[in-house]
Every structure is written in C-alpha cells, then in structure tokens.
Amino acid sequence: MRAAFGLVGLVVALALVGVLVKKQLAATRAPVPAFQSVPGPVAPAPAATVREQSQQMQQQVKQQMEGLMQQARPMPEDEQKQ
C-alpha cells in the first residue's frame, strides 16, 4: 500500500512538472513584440536587424542621459532659503 501511494505521488509530481514545462516552452515560442521607442524629437526608421535595434536603443539611452545631464539639479529647500 505504501509503495502504491509513493508511485501515485511520483506520477502526480511528474504530471505537474510536465504541465509546467509545457507552459514554459509555449511562452518561449510566443513572438516577442519589437522594441517600442518613446516618442521623441526624431523617430528613427525601424531597424531591420537585432544589431541595428541594439545600436538604436543605445543611442536613445545616450541621448536621454545627455538630456538629463543638461538639466539643472534642484537644490534642497534648506539651501535655497540662505
């Protein structure tokens, strides 16, 4: 009897693992949408390759960081009163 419960438990555990693996594989096969660029001053043409998309993303991040670096840093309230 004990061996039967052990065997049934093993089959149930394998079935659960099988279902989870099936779901995971189905999720990896789903198409991933292309990178959506944030509307900005210049919207570049869609890139044809992964390398071009990567370079485009790097350029966008660089431009955003440069824009943020150009902004004045807000001063704390206690230093503004002096």
PDB file with one MODEL, atoms N, CA, C and O in Angstrom:
MODEL        1
ATOM      1  N   MET A   1       0.825  -1.193   0.000  1.00  0.00           N
ATOM      2  CA  MET A   1       0.000   0.000   0.000  1.00  0.00           C
ATOM      3  C   MET A   1       0.872   1.262   0.000  1.00  0.00           C
ATOM      4  O   MET A   1       0.613   2.226  -0.720  1.00  0.00           O
ATOM      5  N   ARG A   2       1.896   1.216   0.822  1.00  0.00           N
ATOM      6  CA  ARG A   2       2.792   2.364   0.917  1.00  0.00           C
ATOM      7  C   ARG A   2       3.508   2.605  -0.417  1.00  0.00           C
ATOM      8  O   ARG A   2       3.698   3.752  -0.822  1.00  0.00           O
ATOM      9  N   ALA A   3       3.896   1.549  -1.081  1.00  0.00           N
ATOM     10  CA  ALA A   3       4.569   1.664  -2.374  1.00  0.00           C
ATOM     11  C   ALA A   3       3.617   2.224  -3.429  1.00  0.00           C
ATOM     12  O   ALA A   3       4.039   2.977  -4.307  1.00  0.00           O
ATOM     13  N   ALA A   4       2.346   1.864  -3.347  1.00  0.00           N
ATOM     14  CA  ALA A   4       1.356   2.363  -4.305  1.00  0.00           C
ATOM     15  C   ALA A   4       1.183   3.873  -4.142  1.00  0.00           C
ATOM     16  O   ALA A   4       1.124   4.599  -5.134  1.00  0.00           O
ATOM     17  N   PHE A   5       1.101   4.347  -2.897  1.00  0.00           N
ATOM     18  CA  PHE A   5       0.987   5.786  -2.666  1.00  0.00           C
ATOM     19  C   PHE A   5       2.237   6.531  -3.152  1.00  0.00           C
ATOM     20  O   PHE A   5       2.147   7.630  -3.699  1.00  0.00           O
ATOM     21  N   GLY A   6       3.373   5.925  -2.944  1.00  0.00           N
ATOM     22  CA  GLY A   6       4.618   6.520  -3.412  1.00  0.00           C
ATOM     23  C   GLY A   6       4.646   6.623  -4.920  1.00  0.00           C
ATOM     24  O   GLY A   6       5.077   7.633  -5.476  1.00  0.00           O
ATOM     25  N   LEU A   7       4.185   5.577  -5.580  1.00  0.00           N
ATOM     26  CA  LEU A   7       4.146   5.557  -7.040  1.00  0.00           C
ATOM     27  C   LEU A   7       3.134   6.577  -7.569  1.00  0.00           C
ATOM     28  O   LEU A   7       3.419   7.289  -8.532  1.00  0.00           O
ATOM     29  N   VAL A   8       1.962   6.648  -6.948  1.00  0.00           N
ATOM     30  CA  VAL A   8       0.939   7.631  -7.359  1.00  0.00           C
ATOM     31  C   VAL A   8       1.466   9.046  -7.136  1.00  0.00           C
ATOM     32  O   VAL A   8       1.276   9.912  -7.990  1.00  0.00           O
ATOM     33  N   GLY A   9       2.115   9.291  -6.021  1.00  0.00           N
ATOM     34  CA  GLY A   9       2.690  10.615  -5.753  1.00  0.00           C
ATOM     35  C   GLY A   9       3.735  10.995  -6.782  1.00  0.00           C
ATOM     36  O   GLY A   9       3.802  12.142  -7.222  1.00  0.00           O
ATOM     37  N   LEU A  10       4.550  10.022  -7.163  1.00  0.00           N
ATOM     38  CA  LEU A  10       5.578  10.259  -8.174  1.00  0.00           C
ATOM     39  C   LEU A  10       4.953  10.591  -9.522  1.00  0.00           C
ATOM     40  O   LEU A  10       5.423  11.494 -10.215  1.00  0.00           O
ATOM     41  N   VAL A  11       3.910   9.879  -9.899  1.00  0.00           N
ATOM     42  CA  VAL A  11       3.227  10.138 -11.171  1.00  0.00           C
ATOM     43  C   VAL A  11       2.582  11.524 -11.156  1.00  0.00           C
ATOM     44  O   VAL A  11       2.655  12.251 -12.147  1.00  0.00           O
ATOM     45  N   VAL A  12       1.961  11.889 -10.057  1.00  0.00           N
ATOM     46  CA  VAL A  12       1.342  13.220  -9.947  1.00  0.00           C
ATOM     47  C   VAL A  12       2.406  14.303 -10.038  1.00  0.00           C
ATOM     48  O   VAL A  12       2.201  15.308 -10.720  1.00  0.00           O
ATOM     49  N   ALA A  13       3.537  14.121  -9.368  1.00  0.00           N
ATOM     50  CA  ALA A  13       4.609  15.114  -9.420  1.00  0.00           C
ATOM     51  C   ALA A  13       5.158  15.242 -10.832  1.00  0.00           C
ATOM     52  O   ALA A  13       5.414  16.353 -11.297  1.00  0.00           O
ATOM     53  N   LEU A  14       5.342  14.120 -11.522  1.00  0.00           N
ATOM     54  CA  LEU A  14       5.824  14.166 -12.909  1.00  0.00           C
ATOM     55  C   LEU A  14       4.807  14.849 -13.823  1.00  0.00           C
ATOM     56  O   LEU A  14       5.194  15.575 -14.738  1.00  0.00           O
ATOM     57  N   ALA A  15       3.530  14.628 -13.589  1.00  0.00           N
ATOM     58  CA  ALA A  15       2.495  15.273 -14.395  1.00  0.00           C
ATOM     59  C   ALA A  15       2.538  16.791 -14.192  1.00  0.00           C
ATOM     60  O   ALA A  15       2.434  17.554 -15.153  1.00  0.00           O
ATOM     61  N   LEU A  16       2.691  17.219 -12.949  1.00  0.00           N
ATOM     62  CA  LEU A  16       2.784  18.660 -12.673  1.00  0.00           C
ATOM     63  C   LEU A  16       4.006  19.276 -13.342  1.00  0.00           C
ATOM     64  O   LEU A  16       3.918  20.356 -13.928  1.00  0.00           O
ATOM     65  N   VAL A  17       5.130  18.604 -13.258  1.00  0.00           N
ATOM     66  CA  VAL A  17       6.348  19.100 -13.901  1.00  0.00           C
ATOM     67  C   VAL A  17       6.148  19.159 -15.414  1.00  0.00           C
ATOM     68  O   VAL A  17       6.578  20.114 -16.060  1.00  0.00           O
ATOM     69  N   GLY A  18       5.499  18.146 -15.980  1.00  0.00           N
ATOM     70  CA  GLY A  18       5.231  18.136 -17.410  1.00  0.00           C
ATOM     71  C   GLY A  18       4.363  19.303 -17.842  1.00  0.00           C
ATOM     72  O   GLY A  18       4.627  19.926 -18.870  1.00  0.00           O
ATOM     73  N   VAL A  19       3.327  19.605 -17.066  1.00  0.00           N
ATOM     74  CA  VAL A  19       2.446  20.738 -17.387  1.00  0.00           C
ATOM     75  C   VAL A  19       3.223  22.053 -17.304  1.00  0.00           C
ATOM     76  O   VAL A  19       3.076  22.913 -18.172  1.00  0.00           O
ATOM     77  N   LEU A  20       4.036  22.212 -16.283  1.00  0.00           N
ATOM     78  CA  LEU A  20       4.809  23.441 -16.140  1.00  0.00           C
ATOM     79  C   LEU A  20       5.824  23.606 -17.269  1.00  0.00           C
ATOM     80  O   LEU A  20       6.014  24.711 -17.776  1.00  0.00           O
ATOM     81  N   VAL A  21       6.473  22.515 -17.663  1.00  0.00           N
ATOM     82  CA  VAL A  21       7.432  22.576 -18.760  1.00  0.00           C
ATOM     83  C   VAL A  21       6.729  22.936 -20.058  1.00  0.00           C
ATOM     84  O   VAL A  21       7.247  23.722 -20.850  1.00  0.00           O
ATOM     85  N   LYS A  22       5.555  22.365 -20.279  1.00  0.00           N
ATOM     86  CA  LYS A  22       4.789  22.656 -21.490  1.00  0.00           C
ATOM     87  C   LYS A  22       4.410  24.142 -21.541  1.00  0.00           C
ATOM     88  O   LYS A  22       4.529  24.777 -22.588  1.00  0.00           O
ATOM     89  N   LYS A  23       3.961  24.686 -20.422  1.00  0.00           N
ATOM     90  CA  LYS A  23       3.614  26.110 -20.379  1.00  0.00           C
ATOM     91  C   LYS A  23       4.840  26.985 -20.615  1.00  0.00           C
ATOM     92  O   LYS A  23       4.760  27.987 -21.326  1.00  0.00           O
ATOM     93  N   GLN A  24       5.963  26.616 -20.027  1.00  0.00           N
ATOM     94  CA  GLN A  24       7.183  27.402 -20.184  1.00  0.00           C
ATOM     95  C   GLN A  24       7.657  27.385 -21.625  1.00  0.00           C
ATOM     96  O   GLN A  24       8.062  28.420 -22.156  1.00  0.00           O
ATOM     97  N   LEU A  25       7.612  26.222 -22.266  1.00  0.00           N
ATOM     98  CA  LEU A  25       8.028  26.133 -23.660  1.00  0.00           C
ATOM     99  C   LEU A  25       7.084  26.908 -24.575  1.00  0.00           C
ATOM    100  O   LEU A  25       7.527  27.519 -25.548  1.00  0.00           O
ATOM    101  N   ALA A  26       5.803  26.889 -24.275  1.00  0.00           N
ATOM    102  CA  ALA A  26       4.839  27.643 -25.075  1.00  0.00           C
ATOM    103  C   ALA A  26       5.098  29.142 -24.940  1.00  0.00           C
ATOM    104  O   ALA A  26       4.924  29.887 -25.905  1.00  0.00           O
ATOM    105  N   ALA A  27       5.506  29.585 -23.765  1.00  0.00           N
ATOM    106  CA  ALA A  27       5.786  31.006 -23.554  1.00  0.00           C
ATOM    107  C   ALA A  27       7.036  31.436 -24.296  1.00  0.00           C
ATOM    108  O   ALA A  27       7.111  32.573 -24.763  1.00  0.00           O
ATOM    109  N   THR A  28       8.023  30.552 -24.416  1.00  0.00           N
ATOM    110  CA  THR A  28       9.253  30.930 -25.108  1.00  0.00           C
ATOM    111  C   THR A  28       9.068  30.940 -26.615  1.00  0.00           C
ATOM    112  O   THR A  28       9.827  31.602 -27.322  1.00  0.00           O
ATOM    113  N   ARG A  29       8.078  30.222 -27.120  1.00  0.00           N
ATOM    114  CA  ARG A  29       7.811  30.207 -28.554  1.00  0.00           C
ATOM    115  C   ARG A  29       6.966  31.386 -29.004  1.00  0.00           C
ATOM    116  O   ARG A  29       6.908  31.680 -30.198  1.00  0.00           O
ATOM    117  N   ALA A  30       6.311  32.064 -28.073  1.00  0.00           N
ATOM    118  CA  ALA A  30       5.446  33.189 -28.423  1.00  0.00           C
ATOM    119  C   ALA A  30       6.286  34.321 -28.997  1.00  0.00           C
ATOM    120  O   ALA A  30       7.373  34.596 -28.488  1.00  0.00           O
ATOM    121  N   PRO A  31       5.805  34.981 -30.047  1.00  0.00           N
ATOM    122  CA  PRO A  31       6.580  36.087 -30.622  1.00  0.00           C
ATOM    123  C   PRO A  31       6.644  37.268 -29.658  1.00  0.00           C
ATOM    124  O   PRO A  31       5.655  37.629 -29.022  1.00  0.00           O
ATOM    125  N   VAL A  32       7.811  37.846 -29.569  1.00  0.00           N
ATOM    126  CA  VAL A  32       8.027  38.999 -28.706  1.00  0.00           C
ATOM    127  C   VAL A  32       7.869  40.256 -29.557  1.00  0.00           C
ATOM    128  O   VAL A  32       8.476  40.354 -30.623  1.00  0.00           O
ATOM    129  N   PRO A  33       7.068  41.217 -29.107  1.00  0.00           N
ATOM    130  CA  PRO A  33       6.909  42.435 -29.907  1.00  0.00           C
ATOM    131  C   PRO A  33       8.219  43.194 -30.014  1.00  0.00           C
ATOM    132  O   PRO A  33       9.059  43.143 -29.116  1.00  0.00           O
ATOM    133  N   ALA A  34       8.376  43.889 -31.109  1.00  0.00           N
ATOM    134  CA  ALA A  34       9.593  44.670 -31.341  1.00  0.00           C
ATOM    135  C   ALA A  34       9.678  45.813 -30.342  1.00  0.00           C
ATOM    136  O   ALA A  34       8.676  46.208 -29.746  1.00  0.00           O
ATOM    137  N   PHE A  35      10.863  46.331 -30.169  1.00  0.00           N
ATOM    138  CA  PHE A  35      11.110  47.445 -29.252  1.00  0.00           C
ATOM    139  C   PHE A  35      10.270  48.651 -29.652  1.00  0.00           C
ATOM    140  O   PHE A  35      10.311  49.090 -30.801  1.00  0.00           O
ATOM    141  N   GLN A  36       9.522  49.177 -28.715  1.00  0.00           N
ATOM    142  CA  GLN A  36       8.699  50.357 -28.961  1.00  0.00           C
ATOM    143  C   GLN A  36       9.472  51.580 -28.476  1.00  0.00           C
ATOM    144  O   GLN A  36       9.760  51.710 -27.286  1.00  0.00           O
ATOM    145  N   SER A  37       9.800  52.460 -29.387  1.00  0.00           N
ATOM    146  CA  SER A  37      10.564  53.634 -28.994  1.00  0.00           C
ATOM    147  C   SER A  37       9.637  54.686 -28.409  1.00  0.00           C
ATOM    148  O   SER A  37       8.473  54.791 -28.794  1.00  0.00           O
ATOM    149  N   VAL A  38      10.164  55.456 -27.481  1.00  0.00           N
ATOM    150  CA  VAL A  38       9.426  56.535 -26.854  1.00  0.00           C
ATOM    151  C   VAL A  38       9.371  57.691 -27.835  1.00  0.00           C
ATOM    152  O   VAL A  38      10.387  58.034 -28.439  1.00  0.00           O
ATOM    153  N   PRO A  39       8.189  58.305 -28.009  1.00  0.00           N
ATOM    154  CA  PRO A  39       8.135  59.423 -28.945  1.00  0.00           C
ATOM    155  C   PRO A  39       9.082  60.537 -28.501  1.00  0.00           C
ATOM    156  O   PRO A  39       9.044  60.989 -27.357  1.00  0.00           O
ATOM    157  N   GLY A  40       9.902  60.951 -29.401  1.00  0.00           N
ATOM    158  CA  GLY A  40      10.883  61.974 -29.091  1.00  0.00           C
ATOM    159  C   GLY A  40      11.002  62.950 -30.233  1.00  0.00           C
ATOM    160  O   GLY A  40      10.151  62.965 -31.123  1.00  0.00           O
ATOM    161  N   PRO A  41      12.042  63.768 -30.230  1.00  0.00           N
ATOM    162  CA  PRO A  41      12.199  64.757 -31.282  1.00  0.00           C
ATOM    163  C   PRO A  41      12.368  64.136 -32.660  1.00  0.00           C
ATOM    164  O   PRO A  41      11.854  64.662 -33.647  1.00  0.00           O
ATOM    165  N   VAL A  42      13.087  63.016 -32.732  1.00  0.00           N
ATOM    166  CA  VAL A  42      13.299  62.364 -34.017  1.00  0.00           C
ATOM    167  C   VAL A  42      12.978  60.890 -33.847  1.00  0.00           C
ATOM    168  O   VAL A  42      13.595  60.212 -33.026  1.00  0.00           O
ATOM    169  N   ALA A  43      12.016  60.384 -34.616  1.00  0.00           N
ATOM    170  CA  ALA A  43      11.671  58.970 -34.562  1.00  0.00           C
ATOM    171  C   ALA A  43      12.409  58.252 -35.688  1.00  0.00           C
ATOM    172  O   ALA A  43      12.053  58.425 -36.853  1.00  0.00           O
ATOM    173  N   PRO A  44      13.439  57.442 -35.369  1.00  0.00           N
ATOM    174  CA  PRO A  44      14.190  56.758 -36.409  1.00  0.00           C
ATOM    175  C   PRO A  44      13.350  55.668 -37.076  1.00  0.00           C
ATOM    176  O   PRO A  44      12.361  55.194 -36.517  1.00  0.00           O
ATOM    177  N   ALA A  45      13.762  55.288 -38.270  1.00  0.00           N
ATOM    178  CA  ALA A  45      13.087  54.225 -39.008  1.00  0.00           C
ATOM    179  C   ALA A  45      13.283  52.907 -38.275  1.00  0.00           C
ATOM    180  O   ALA A  45      14.297  52.737 -37.598  1.00  0.00           O
ATOM    181  N   PRO A  46      12.352  51.970 -38.386  1.00  0.00           N
ATOM    182  CA  PRO A  46      12.515  50.693 -37.690  1.00  0.00           C
ATOM    183  C   PRO A  46      13.749  49.949 -38.182  1.00  0.00           C
ATOM    184  O   PRO A  46      14.034  49.904 -39.378  1.00  0.00           O
ATOM    185  N   ALA A  47      14.465  49.375 -37.242  1.00  0.00           N
ATOM    186  CA  ALA A  47      15.711  48.665 -37.573  1.00  0.00           C
ATOM    187  C   ALA A  47      15.394  47.299 -38.170  1.00  0.00           C
ATOM    188  O   ALA A  47      14.409  46.661 -37.798  1.00  0.00           O
ATOM    189  N   ALA A  48      16.228  46.863 -39.089  1.00  0.00           N
ATOM    190  CA  ALA A  48      15.990  45.593 -39.771  1.00  0.00           C
ATOM    191  C   ALA A  48      16.642  44.424 -39.026  1.00  0.00           C
ATOM    192  O   ALA A  48      16.162  43.295 -39.121  1.00  0.00           O
ATOM    193  N   THR A  49      17.720  44.676 -38.291  1.00  0.00           N
ATOM    194  CA  THR A  49      18.415  43.586 -37.618  1.00  0.00           C
ATOM    195  C   THR A  49      18.493  43.844 -36.124  1.00  0.00           C
ATOM    196  O   THR A  49      18.255  44.953 -35.648  1.00  0.00           O
ATOM    197  N   VAL A  50      18.832  42.797 -35.405  1.00  0.00           N
ATOM    198  CA  VAL A  50      18.973  42.908 -33.955  1.00  0.00           C
ATOM    199  C   VAL A  50      20.113  43.855 -33.613  1.00  0.00           C
ATOM    200  O   VAL A  50      20.018  44.624 -32.656  1.00  0.00           O
ATOM    201  N   ARG A  51      21.182  43.804 -34.383  1.00  0.00           N
ATOM    202  CA  ARG A  51      22.329  44.688 -34.132  1.00  0.00           C
ATOM    203  C   ARG A  51      21.916  46.149 -34.283  1.00  0.00           C
ATOM    204  O   ARG A  51      22.278  46.987 -33.458  1.00  0.00           O
ATOM    205  N   GLU A  52      21.161  46.451 -35.331  1.00  0.00           N
ATOM    206  CA  GLU A  52      20.716  47.831 -35.536  1.00  0.00           C
ATOM    207  C   GLU A  52      19.761  48.262 -34.423  1.00  0.00           C
ATOM    208  O   GLU A  52      19.814  49.404 -33.967  1.00  0.00           O
ATOM    209  N   GLN A  53      18.882  47.345 -33.982  1.00  0.00           N
ATOM    210  CA  GLN A  53      17.984  47.671 -32.875  1.00  0.00           C
ATOM    211  C   GLN A  53      18.781  47.950 -31.606  1.00  0.00           C
ATOM    212  O   GLN A  53      18.463  48.876 -30.860  1.00  0.00           O
ATOM    213  N   SER A  54      19.804  47.159 -31.364  1.00  0.00           N
ATOM    214  CA  SER A  54      20.632  47.357 -30.182  1.00  0.00           C
ATOM    215  C   SER A  54      21.333  48.717 -30.230  1.00  0.00           C
ATOM    216  O   SER A  54      21.367  49.446 -29.239  1.00  0.00           O
ATOM    217  N   GLN A  55      21.888  49.042 -31.391  1.00  0.00           N
ATOM    218  CA  GLN A  55      22.559  50.330 -31.527  1.00  0.00           C
ATOM    219  C   GLN A  55      21.565  51.479 -31.382  1.00  0.00           C
ATOM    220  O   GLN A  55      21.887  52.514 -30.798  1.00  0.00           O
ATOM    221  N   GLN A  56      20.369  51.297 -31.908  1.00  0.00           N
ATOM    222  CA  GLN A  56      19.336  52.330 -31.787  1.00  0.00           C
ATOM    223  C   GLN A  56      18.962  52.537 -30.320  1.00  0.00           C
ATOM    224  O   GLN A  56      18.831  53.674 -29.867  1.00  0.00           O
ATOM    225  N   MET A  57      18.791  51.451 -29.582  1.00  0.00           N
ATOM    226  CA  MET A  57      18.451  51.567 -28.163  1.00  0.00           C
ATOM    227  C   MET A  57      19.577  52.250 -27.392  1.00  0.00           C
ATOM    228  O   MET A  57      19.319  53.096 -26.535  1.00  0.00           O
ATOM    229  N   GLN A  58      20.831  51.886 -27.695  1.00  0.00           N
ATOM    230  CA  GLN A  58      21.962  52.504 -27.014  1.00  0.00           C
ATOM    231  C   GLN A  58      22.014  53.996 -27.299  1.00  0.00           C
ATOM    232  O   GLN A  58      22.288  54.793 -26.402  1.00  0.00           O
ATOM    233  N   GLN A  59      21.755  54.376 -28.537  1.00  0.00           N
ATOM    234  CA  GLN A  59      21.762  55.787 -28.906  1.00  0.00           C
ATOM    235  C   GLN A  59      20.646  56.542 -28.182  1.00  0.00           C
ATOM    236  O   GLN A  59      20.851  57.667 -27.725  1.00  0.00           O
ATOM    237  N   GLN A  60      19.469  55.928 -28.077  1.00  0.00           N
ATOM    238  CA  GLN A  60      18.357  56.579 -27.381  1.00  0.00           C
ATOM    239  C   GLN A  60      18.681  56.775 -25.904  1.00  0.00           C
ATOM    240  O   GLN A  60      18.407  57.836 -25.343  1.00  0.00           O
ATOM    241  N   VAL A  61      19.258  55.766 -25.278  1.00  0.00           N
ATOM    242  CA  VAL A  61      19.621  55.889 -23.864  1.00  0.00           C
ATOM    243  C   VAL A  61      20.677  56.978 -23.689  1.00  0.00           C
ATOM    244  O   VAL A  61      20.613  57.771 -22.749  1.00  0.00           O
ATOM    245  N   LYS A  62      21.643  57.008 -24.595  1.00  0.00           N
ATOM    246  CA  LYS A  62      22.694  58.022 -24.530  1.00  0.00           C
ATOM    247  C   LYS A  62      22.096  59.422 -24.658  1.00  0.00           C
ATOM    248  O   LYS A  62      22.463  60.326 -23.907  1.00  0.00           O
ATOM    249  N   GLN A  63      21.172  59.603 -25.612  1.00  0.00           N
ATOM    250  CA  GLN A  63      20.542  60.911 -25.799  1.00  0.00           C
ATOM    251  C   GLN A  63      19.724  61.298 -24.577  1.00  0.00           C
ATOM    252  O   GLN A  63      19.744  62.457 -24.161  1.00  0.00           O
ATOM    253  N   GLN A  64      19.008  60.345 -23.998  1.00  0.00           N
ATOM    254  CA  GLN A  64      18.219  60.650 -22.806  1.00  0.00           C
ATOM    255  C   GLN A  64      19.118  61.034 -21.639  1.00  0.00           C
ATOM    256  O   GLN A  64      18.812  61.969 -20.899  1.00  0.00           O
ATOM    257  N   MET A  65      20.223  60.320 -21.473  1.00  0.00           N
ATOM    258  CA  MET A  65      21.138  60.650 -20.382  1.00  0.00           C
ATOM    259  C   MET A  65      21.777  62.018 -20.581  1.00  0.00           C
ATOM    260  O   MET A  65      21.930  62.777 -19.624  1.00  0.00           O
ATOM    261  N   GLU A  66      22.152  62.338 -21.816  1.00  0.00           N
ATOM    262  CA  GLU A  66      22.725  63.655 -22.086  1.00  0.00           C
ATOM    263  C   GLU A  66      21.709  64.748 -21.809  1.00  0.00           C
ATOM    264  O   GLU A  66      22.060  65.803 -21.280  1.00  0.00           O
ATOM    265  N   GLY A  67      20.444  64.504 -22.165  1.00  0.00           N
ATOM    266  CA  GLY A  67      19.389  65.475 -21.883  1.00  0.00           C
ATOM    267  C   GLY A  67      19.193  65.674 -20.391  1.00  0.00           C
ATOM    268  O   GLY A  67      18.996  66.798 -19.928  1.00  0.00           O
ATOM    269  N   LEU A  68      19.247  64.575 -19.634  1.00  0.00           N
ATOM    270  CA  LEU A  68      19.098  64.685 -18.187  1.00  0.00           C
ATOM    271  C   LEU A  68      20.295  65.388 -17.551  1.00  0.00           C
ATOM    272  O   LEU A  68      20.141  66.117 -16.571  1.00  0.00           O
ATOM    273  N   MET A  69      21.484  65.169 -18.110  1.00  0.00           N
ATOM    274  CA  MET A  69      22.677  65.818 -17.564  1.00  0.00           C
ATOM    275  C   MET A  69      22.664  67.328 -17.818  1.00  0.00           C
ATOM    276  O   MET A  69      23.306  68.082 -17.087  1.00  0.00           O
ATOM    277  N   GLN A  70      21.949  67.768 -18.832  1.00  0.00           N
ATOM    278  CA  GLN A  70      21.885  69.189 -19.150  1.00  0.00           C
ATOM    279  C   GLN A  70      20.938  69.947 -18.217  1.00  0.00           C
ATOM    280  O   GLN A  70      21.048  71.165 -18.078  1.00  0.00           O
ATOM    281  N   GLN A  71      20.023  69.243 -17.588  1.00  0.00           N
ATOM    282  CA  GLN A  71      19.058  69.897 -16.698  1.00  0.00           C
ATOM    283  C   GLN A  71      19.741  70.316 -15.397  1.00  0.00           C
ATOM    284  O   GLN A  71      20.645  69.643 -14.903  1.00  0.00           O
ATOM    285  N   ALA A  72      19.283  71.444 -14.857  1.00  0.00           N
ATOM    286  CA  ALA A  72      19.819  71.918 -13.584  1.00  0.00           C
ATOM    287  C   ALA A  72      19.313  71.018 -12.459  1.00  0.00           C
ATOM    288  O   ALA A  72      18.148  70.621 -12.441  1.00  0.00           O
ATOM    289  N   ARG A  73      20.189  70.709 -11.540  1.00  0.00           N
ATOM    290  CA  ARG A  73      19.817  69.869 -10.410  1.00  0.00           C
ATOM    291  C   ARG A  73      19.068  70.708  -9.390  1.00  0.00           C
ATOM    292  O   ARG A  73      19.549  71.783  -9.033  1.00  0.00           O
ATOM    293  N   PRO A  74      17.921  70.272  -8.905  1.00  0.00           N
ATOM    294  CA  PRO A  74      17.173  71.052  -7.915  1.00  0.00           C
ATOM    295  C   PRO A  74      17.933  71.116  -6.591  1.00  0.00           C
ATOM    296  O   PRO A  74      18.493  70.124  -6.124  1.00  0.00           O
ATOM    297  N   MET A  75      17.936  72.285  -6.018  1.00  0.00           N
ATOM    298  CA  MET A  75      18.630  72.477  -4.746  1.00  0.00           C
ATOM    299  C   MET A  75      17.683  72.111  -3.598  1.00  0.00           C
ATOM    300  O   MET A  75      16.475  72.318  -3.710  1.00  0.00           O
ATOM    301  N   PRO A  76      18.215  71.569  -2.497  1.00  0.00           N
ATOM    302  CA  PRO A  76      17.376  71.285  -1.334  1.00  0.00           C
ATOM    303  C   PRO A  76      16.766  72.566  -0.787  1.00  0.00           C
ATOM    304  O   PRO A  76      17.326  73.651  -0.946  1.00  0.00           O
ATOM    305  N   GLU A  77      15.615  72.431  -0.143  1.00  0.00           N
ATOM    306  CA  GLU A  77      14.891  73.623   0.340  1.00  0.00           C
ATOM    307  C   GLU A  77      15.688  74.409   1.367  1.00  0.00           C
ATOM    308  O   GLU A  77      15.620  75.638   1.360  1.00  0.00           O
ATOM    309  N   ASP A  78      16.437  73.764   2.246  1.00  0.00           N
ATOM    310  CA  ASP A  78      17.168  74.496   3.280  1.00  0.00           C
ATOM    311  C   ASP A  78      18.294  75.331   2.711  1.00  0.00           C
ATOM    312  O   ASP A  78      18.653  76.343   3.312  1.00  0.00           O
ATOM    313  N   GLU A  79      18.878  74.949   1.562  1.00  0.00           N
ATOM    314  CA  GLU A  79      19.930  75.745   0.965  1.00  0.00           C
ATOM    315  C   GLU A  79      19.384  76.889   0.117  1.00  0.00           C
ATOM    316  O   GLU A  79      20.087  77.874  -0.107  1.00  0.00           O
ATOM    317  N   GLN A  80      18.144  76.778  -0.359  1.00  0.00           N
ATOM    318  CA  GLN A  80      17.559  77.836  -1.166  1.00  0.00           C
ATOM    319  C   GLN A  80      17.195  79.058  -0.324  1.00  0.00           C
ATOM    320  O   GLN A  80      17.180  80.172  -0.849  1.00  0.00           O
ATOM    321  N   LYS A  81      16.905  78.883   0.955  1.00  0.00           N
ATOM    322  CA  LYS A  81      16.489  79.980   1.814  1.00  0.00           C
ATOM    323  C   LYS A  81      17.646  80.861   2.233  1.00  0.00           C
ATOM    324  O   LYS A  81      17.410  81.995   2.649  1.00  0.00           O
ATOM    325  N   GLN A  82      18.870  80.406   2.146  1.00  0.00           N
ATOM    326  CA  GLN A  82      20.013  81.188   2.621  1.00  0.00           C
ATOM    327  C   GLN A  82      20.388  82.256   1.670  1.00  0.00           C
ATOM    328  O   GLN A  82      21.332  83.005   1.922  1.00  0.00           O
TER     329      GLN A  82
ENDMDL
END
